[in-house]
Amino acid sequence: MTRVLYIGGSGEISFACVEAAVVAGHHVTVFNRGTPRETFPTEVEQIVGDLNDDKTYAKLASREFDSVCQFIGLNTETIARDIDLFSGHCGQYTFISSASAYQKPWSGGVITEDTPLKNPFWEYSRLKAECEQMLFEAHSNGLLPVTVVRPSHTYRRRLPGTSFPGDHMAWRILNDKPIIVHDDGESLWTLTHADDFSRAFVALCGNPRALGEAFHITCDTAHSWNEIVEQVSTALDHPIKSVHVPSDKLIEYSEFWRGPLKGDKANSVVFDNSKVREAVAGWKCEISLPEGLASAAAYTRRLMEQGYTPDERLESLIDRVLAEQ
């Protein structure tokens, strides 16, 4: 039985991976703060602790794992500690990076794993790239057997958002308020359901073909943002009013938008997934966008019925932007 440690495990992506790992017969341990939004399968062993608590975290080194999956590492300090801690204690260390780290702007067509990691617009993406570099150096030096996985926009319970979070966008739609769509809405975007992502991810755990390699795991199909918001409207069964605003103008209103737009969503991104399919025979995305959004919309409606309050500062900013167009 493959013994897997998930550092994190309660996020939109990682929870789906935990569930898929249990289905695959893995012995799953999760390390997190112990406040998951959903109940883990009964087979999951949970260790409660904080990533920033060195004393508690260090206890993980007393265990042996076939695979350690780091979902919440965001800086090289965390990665350097992981290299020291897990060296000699795991057969594979999988770092969850981000496809946003790929070069922006990108004019080279379909993105492969060899596309340069160079994003001048978003610190989050640059930090992920720095973590990758540190880990591959550790792998080359024989300190830690490393795999890197780069998710793109991956959703499950929550609807995808345009220039602001999906829950907030859904709240505005259901309250008959217009939403912002960046630029002309025609840039192409790839949405991947977490259940599809998780099947490939779990198959990479303990997979010798994954060692020393980086993979992105995404859907092959891209949609324009105009199409995506119409699909969200259909899923919510509620009409939508969109206002197109140039990304550069949005950034003039707030630097909040620079990374997520210029460094990510304002770019057309289409991925070549042949590498992960070679490592995971038979894998493909099976959940269509309408099917995935319908499920997310049902959850979102329940969330709204329970009483959702949008971020006041962001809501005020959105209203100001729209009023001045």
C-alpha positions, 0 to 999 in steps of 0.5 A: 500500500502506497503511504502518502502524506498530504501537507494541506488536504482541505483545499479545492484541489487537495481535498479531491486528491485525498479522496481519489487517493483513498479510492486508489487504495493509498494509506493517506495521512494529512497534516493541516490545522484541523479545520477542514470545510469537508469531512475526510474519508474515515480511512484518512489519518489526520495530524493537526498542526501548523506549517509554521510551527517548526516543532510540530512539523519536525515530528513528520520526519519520524515517519516514512512515506512513499510520497509527500505532497506539499500543497501549501508551500509558497516560499523557498524557506518552506521548501528548504526546510522540507528538503532538510526534513524529508531527505531520506524519509520519502520515496518521492516529494511532490510540490504543487506549483502553478501553471501561472508561473509560465512566461507572460506574456506568451506568444509561443502557442500551446504551452508545454512543460518546457515553456520558460517560467518567467512571470514578471507580473505576479510575485506568487508565480515567481515564488513558485518558480523559485521553489521549483528551481530549489527542488530540482537542484536538490533532486540533482544533488541526490537529496530528495526525489522530486516531482513538480505538478503545475495546476492551472485554474482548477475548480470543484465546489466553487464557480470560477471567477473572472477578475474577482473570486467566483463566490463574489461573482455569483453573489453579484449575478444572483443579486442582479448586479453587473460583473466585470469581464477583463478586456474584450472577453475573447482571450482563451482560458482553460478550466479543469475540474478537480476530480479530473485533476486528482485522478492524474495526480494520484497516478503520479504518486509513487510513479517512477516515471514522475521522478525528476519531472514537472507536469501540468495537469489541465483540460485540453479544451479552452473557452473564451471568458465570454463563453465561461460567464455565459456558462456560469449564467446557465448553471446558476439559471440566472441572467447575467450582465457583463461589462468589459473593462481593459485589464490595464484600466483595472490595474490603474484602479488597484494593483490587486489586479496586476498579478491575477490578470496580466500575470494570468487570466488576461492571457490566452492559455492552451496546454499540451497534456501529452507528457502527463498522458504518457506517464499516466496511461489512459488518463483524460478529462471526463467532466465537461464544463457544463457538468462541472459548473452545474455541480459548483452552482448547486453548492454556490446556491446553498452557500448563498442561502446560508448567508454570504457576505462579500468583501466590502472593500472589493465590492466597493471597488467593483461598484466604483469601476463600473460606475465610471465606465 
